[in-house]
Amino acid sequence: MTQTRIILLLISLLLFACKPESEPVEEPVAPRPEGKFDFGFRLDDFNVVQDTVGPGDTFGGILNRQNIDTLRVYDIVSRIRDTFDVRIIRKGKPFTLLRSLDREKRLQAFIYQPDRLSYYVVDLRDSVTVTRKTYPVTIKRRTVAGSLDGSLAEALAKEKVEPELATRISKIYQWSIDFFKLQKGDKFGVTFTERFINDTVYDGVDSLQAAFFEYKGKIIYAFPFAQQPGGKLEYYDEDGKPLKNFFLKAPLKFSRISSRFSPRRFHPVQAVWKAHKGTDYAAPHGTPIMTTAAGVVEQTGYTAGNGNFVKVKHNKTYSTQYLHMSKILVRRGQRVNQGQVIGKVGSTGLATGPHVCYRFWKNGVQVDALRLKLPNAEPMDKRHRPRFVAQMTPLKRELDSIAGLPL
């Protein structure tokens, strides 16, 4: 081999030896799954047992069933007694056991939930500790609008709103709307807030912020407003007029009118034509009957025609009477508030079925309550109107927009 070829070979070998090695390729590491967290624990790290307190169950009994002897239970109770009184455990309340994943399944923590919002954690892992924690509550706002195709409760149920909101709305409008006269196709809209525990668990309606109903072709709004800071909320229309009247529209929350005030009606029991000086509301036996205005019970008793009855004097001008009760819940001389339950629907006296006959006196003369223009409550103080308008206007605009009403 010539000297030149030897030199070239040595250079080649030297270059090969100096060639850098390729960088190692790192395999991506799969992230550890987060798993489900609750009560401040990663539940995948435990054997989880969820149960409810049964009849006769005690804290000690539950721990005994987890192979914790009575002496150890006594020691645990002694350590936590200042923070968690084990006697508060009640039947039907949920509890969770966190146990080890090994074959022994040793109890690591006991979690008790006295209500939906809070829970106690008795941690047994290192030393015995107990903490009381509260889930965060989230308030979310929602507006629903539509047309009635049945009852308000049914319309709200289609929007997955709990029936309690329908009851709350009926109380707000009870002075201005006769819910027995709502018709299919009448429009409504409601803006309200809902509570969520831990941002996921629905906990019901929190507050009603705005509403409207179409009633006899007219849109009636309702906006909550307190004239004094921290004062009682009352409901007003968009002009600041109170919805609350001196009288309720009807003595029952939900029912139907079975017979109206008439100077000549065929009596279904006596089979004669005679005046019917009241309004009959048919309702199931036992339905609560409310006094339509505050006043003093003037009479209670029984007659062959009226059955069990209550008469309330409201002032020098107005009195009301409620007939055919199955049960009277007030006494003569007792002062009653508007909306207070004074009796239960029945069919005592001359009645063919359960109902209440509602009678109305003005200046000593019986009149048709449905045709009477009833007095309103006190109007809003003019000093508070600018603040009311500022609060009400954006709510009304949002409600109108979603409901498709003219802005």
C-alpha positions in Angstrom: 0.0 0.0 0.0 1.4 3.4 -0.9 2.0 6.1 1.6 -0.7 8.3 0.1 -3.3 5.6 0.4 -2.4 5.0 4.0 -2.7 8.7 4.8 -6.2 8.8 3.2 -7.3 5.7 5.2 -6.1 7.2 8.5 -8.1 10.4 7.7 -11.3 8.4 7.0 -10.9 6.5 10.2 -10.4 9.7 12.2 -13.4 11.3 10.7 -15.6 8.3 11.5 -14.4 8.3 15.1 -15.3 12.0 15.5 -18.8 11.7 14.0 -21.3 12.9 16.7 -23.7 10.3 18.0 -27.4 11.0 17.2 -29.4 12.6 20.1 -31.4 10.1 22.1 -35.1 10.3 21.4 -37.1 10.8 24.6 -40.3 8.8 24.7 -43.3 11.0 25.7 -44.4 10.2 29.2 -48.1 9.7 29.5 -49.5 12.1 32.1 -50.9 10.5 35.2 -54.6 10.5 35.0 -56.1 13.1 37.4 -59.0 10.9 38.4 -61.9 12.1 40.4 -61.4 14.4 43.4 -63.9 14.9 46.2 -63.7 15.9 49.8 -60.1 17.0 49.2 -59.0 13.4 48.2 -58.0 11.8 45.0 -60.6 9.0 45.1 -58.6 6.7 42.7 -56.1 6.3 45.6 -58.7 4.6 47.8 -61.2 1.9 48.0 -64.4 4.0 48.2 -67.5 2.9 50.0 -70.6 5.2 49.9 -73.5 4.6 52.2 -76.2 6.2 54.3 -76.7 6.0 58.0 -79.2 3.2 58.8 -81.6 2.8 61.6 -79.7 2.4 64.9 -76.4 3.2 63.3 -73.7 5.0 65.3 -70.3 6.3 64.6 -68.8 3.6 66.7 -70.9 0.9 65.0 -69.9 2.0 61.5 -66.2 1.9 62.5 -66.6 -1.5 64.2 -67.8 -2.9 60.9 -64.4 -1.7 59.4 -62.5 -3.9 61.9 -61.7 -1.1 64.3 -62.1 -2.4 67.8 -64.1 -0.6 70.6 -61.0 0.6 72.4 -59.7 2.3 69.2 -63.1 3.8 68.6 -63.1 5.3 72.1 -59.7 6.8 71.5 -60.8 8.3 68.1 -63.9 9.8 69.7 -61.9 11.3 72.6 -59.5 13.0 70.1 -62.2 14.6 67.9 -65.0 15.4 70.5 -64.2 19.1 70.5 -64.6 19.4 66.8 -67.0 16.6 65.8 -69.7 15.4 68.1 -70.4 11.9 66.8 -74.0 12.1 68.3 -75.0 14.4 65.4 -75.1 11.5 63.0 -78.6 11.0 61.8 -80.5 8.3 59.9 -80.6 8.7 56.2 -77.6 11.0 56.0 -74.8 10.0 53.5 -71.3 9.0 54.6 -68.2 7.9 52.7 -65.5 5.5 53.8 -62.0 5.8 52.2 -60.1 2.5 52.6 -56.6 1.4 51.5 -56.2 -0.4 48.2 -54.4 -3.4 49.7 -56.1 -6.7 50.8 -56.6 -5.4 54.4 -58.7 -2.4 53.2 -57.9 -0.4 56.3 -60.0 2.6 57.0 -58.2 5.8 56.1 -60.9 8.4 56.4 -64.6 8.7 57.5 -66.6 11.5 55.8 -70.1 12.5 57.0 -72.4 14.9 55.2 -75.0 16.5 57.5 -76.4 18.5 54.6 -75.7 19.1 50.9 -73.4 22.1 51.5 -71.0 20.8 54.2 -69.2 17.7 55.3 -66.9 16.4 58.1 -63.6 14.6 57.4 -62.3 12.3 60.1 -58.8 11.5 58.8 -57.2 8.4 60.4 -54.0 8.0 58.3 -51.2 9.5 60.4 -52.8 11.0 63.4 -56.5 11.4 64.1 -57.7 14.8 62.8 -61.1 16.2 61.9 -62.1 19.1 59.7 -65.4 20.6 58.7 -65.5 21.8 55.1 -68.1 23.6 53.0 -68.6 23.3 49.3 -68.5 26.5 47.3 -71.8 27.8 46.1 -72.1 29.2 42.6 -74.9 31.6 41.6 -76.0 31.4 38.0 -78.5 33.6 36.3 -81.1 32.4 33.7 -84.0 33.8 31.8 -86.8 31.6 30.4 -89.7 32.9 28.3 -92.5 31.3 26.3 -96.2 30.8 26.0 -98.5 28.9 28.3 -99.9 25.6 27.1 -101.2 24.5 30.5 -100.2 25.7 33.9 -97.2 27.8 34.8 -95.7 24.9 36.7 -95.9 22.8 33.5 -94.4 25.5 31.4 -91.4 25.9 33.8 -91.0 22.1 34.1 -90.4 22.0 30.3 -87.5 24.4 30.9 -86.2 22.2 33.7 -87.1 24.7 36.4 -88.2 23.4 39.8 -92.0 23.9 40.6 -91.1 26.0 43.6 -90.5 29.0 41.3 -94.1 28.7 40.0 -95.3 29.0 43.6 -93.1 32.0 44.3 -94.3 33.7 41.2 -98.0 33.1 42.1 -97.4 34.8 45.4 -95.9 37.8 43.8 -98.7 38.2 41.3 -101.6 37.1 43.6 -102.8 40.7 43.9 -102.8 41.6 40.2 -103.4 38.3 38.3 -106.2 35.8 38.7 -104.3 32.6 37.8 -107.7 30.9 37.2 -108.1 33.2 34.1 -104.8 32.6 32.4 -105.3 31.3 28.9 -103.4 29.1 26.5 -101.0 31.2 24.5 -100.5 33.9 27.1 -96.8 34.9 27.2 -94.6 34.9 30.2 -90.9 35.6 31.0 -88.8 35.1 34.1 -85.3 36.1 35.1 -84.0 34.3 38.1 -80.8 33.0 39.8 -80.0 29.4 40.7 -77.7 27.9 43.2 -75.1 25.2 42.3 -73.0 23.4 44.9 -69.4 22.8 43.8 -70.4 24.3 40.5 -72.2 21.1 39.4 -74.9 20.0 41.8 -78.2 21.9 41.4 -79.5 23.3 44.6 -82.6 25.2 43.6 -83.8 28.7 42.8 -82.0 31.5 44.7 -83.9 34.7 43.7 -86.4 36.1 41.3 -85.0 39.2 39.6 -87.7 40.0 37.0 -90.8 38.7 35.4 -93.7 39.5 33.1 -97.1 37.9 32.4 -99.6 38.6 29.7 -102.9 38.9 31.4 -106.1 39.9 29.6 -104.0 41.2 26.7 -101.8 43.4 29.0 -98.2 42.8 29.9 -97.7 43.0 33.7 -94.1 43.3 34.9 -92.7 42.5 38.3 -89.3 43.8 39.7 -88.1 43.4 43.3 -87.0 46.6 45.1 -86.3 47.6 48.6 -87.0 51.3 49.3 -84.5 51.2 52.2 -81.1 49.5 52.2 -81.5 46.1 53.7 -85.3 46.6 53.8 -88.0 44.3 52.8 -88.3 43.5 49.1 -91.6 44.5 47.5 -92.5 44.0 43.8 -93.3 46.9 41.4 -94.2 47.2 37.7 -92.0 49.1 35.3 -93.7 52.4 36.3 -92.9 51.8 40.0 -96.5 50.9 40.9 -96.8 48.2 43.6 -98.2 44.9 42.6 -99.4 44.3 46.1 -103.1 45.2 46.7 -105.1 45.5 49.8 -106.9 42.3 48.8 -105.7 39.0 47.1 -107.5 38.1 43.9 -108.7 34.8 45.4 -108.7 32.9 48.7 -107.0 29.8 47.2 -103.7 29.5 45.4 -104.7 27.2 42.6 -108.3 26.1 41.8 -111.1 26.9 39.4 -114.2 29.0 39.6 -117.2 26.7 39.7 -119.9 29.3 40.2 -120.0 33.1 40.0 -121.9 35.9 41.8 -125.3 36.1 40.3 -128.7 37.7 41.1 -130.4 34.5 39.9 -128.9 31.0 39.9 -130.4 27.6 40.1 -129.3 26.2 43.4 -127.9 22.6 42.9 -129.1 21.3 46.3 -132.3 23.2 47.0 -133.4 23.0 43.3 -134.7 26.5 43.3 -133.8 29.8 41.5 -132.2 32.3 43.9 -129.4 34.8 44.2 -125.9 33.6 44.6 -124.1 36.3 46.5 -120.6 34.9 46.3 -117.9 33.2 44.1 -117.4 29.5 44.4 -113.9 28.1 44.0 -113.8 24.3 43.6 -110.7 22.6 45.1 -109.8 19.3 46.7 -110.9 18.5 50.2 -108.5 20.0 52.7 -107.0 22.7 50.4 -105.9 25.7 52.6 -108.2 28.7 52.5 -106.5 32.1 52.9 -107.9 35.4 54.1 -107.6 37.8 51.2 -106.7 40.8 53.5 -105.6 41.5 57.0 -108.2 42.1 59.6 -110.0 40.7 62.6 -112.1 37.5 62.7 -115.6 38.8 63.2 -117.5 35.5 63.3 -116.8 31.7 63.1 -119.4 29.0 63.3 -121.8 26.7 61.5 -125.2 27.1 59.9 -127.2 24.6 57.8 -126.7 26.6 54.6 -123.2 27.9 55.1 -121.6 25.0 56.8 -118.5 25.9 58.7 -117.6 29.5 58.0 -115.4 32.4 58.9 -116.1 36.1 58.5 -113.3 38.7 58.6 -113.7 42.4 59.1 -110.9 44.3 57.3 -111.8 47.9 58.1 -114.9 50.1 58.3 -115.6 49.5 54.6 -114.7 45.9 53.7 -115.5 42.4 55.1 -115.1 38.9 53.6 -116.7 35.5 54.4 -115.5 32.0 53.6 -118.1 29.1 53.6 -118.4 25.3 53.6 -115.1 24.7 55.4 -114.1 21.2 56.5 -112.1 22.8 59.3 -111.9 26.2 60.9 -108.3 27.2 62.0 -109.0 30.6 63.7 -111.1 31.9 66.5 -113.4 34.9 66.9 -111.5 38.1 67.8 -108.2 36.8 66.4 -106.2 39.2 64.2 -105.1 37.6 60.9 -102.6 38.7 58.2 -103.2 38.7 54.5 -102.7 35.3 53.0 -102.9 33.6 56.4 -104.6 30.1 56.3 -107.9 30.4 58.2 -109.5 27.0 57.3 -109.6 24.0 54.9 -111.8 23.4 51.9 -114.8 21.1 52.6 -118.4 20.5 51.6 -120.2 21.3 54.8 -123.7 22.9 54.7 -125.6 23.0 51.4 -122.8 21.9 49.0 -122.6 19.2 46.3 -118.8 18.9 46.5 -115.7 20.4 48.1 -115.3 24.2 47.5 -115.2 27.5 49.2 -117.9 30.1 48.7 -116.1 33.5 48.9 -118.4 36.4 49.9 -117.5 40.1 49.8 -119.1 43.1 51.6 -118.5 46.8 50.8 -120.2 49.2 53.2 -122.5 46.5 54.5 -123.7 45.3 51.0 -122.6 42.0 49.4 -120.9 42.7 46.0 -119.2 40.8 43.3 -115.5 40.7 44.3 -114.4 39.9 40.7 -115.9 43.1 39.3 -114.9 45.4 42.2 -111.9 47.7 41.7 -109.9 46.9 44.8 -107.7 49.4 46.7 -103.9 49.3 46.1 -101.1 49.3 48.6 -98.9 52.3 49.3 -97.1 53.7 46.2 -93.3 53.9 46.0 -91.7 57.0 47.6 -90.7 59.4 44.7 -87.3 59.8 46.3 -86.4 56.2 45.5 -87.7 56.1 41.9 -84.4 57.1 40.2 -82.6 54.2 41.9 -85.5 51.8 41.0 -85.4 52.9 37.3 -81.6 52.4 37.2 -82.0 48.9 38.7 -85.0 47.9 36.7 -84.1 49.1 33.1 -81.4 46.6 32.2 -83.4 43.7 33.6 -86.5 44.8 31.6 -84.3 45.2 28.4 -82.9 41.7 28.8 -86.3 40.1 29.6 -87.9 41.8 26.6 -85.1 40.8 24.3 -85.3 37.1 25.1 -89.1 37.1 25.1 -89.2 38.9 21.7 -91.2 41.9 23.1 -90.8 45.4 21.6 -87.8 47.1 23.1 
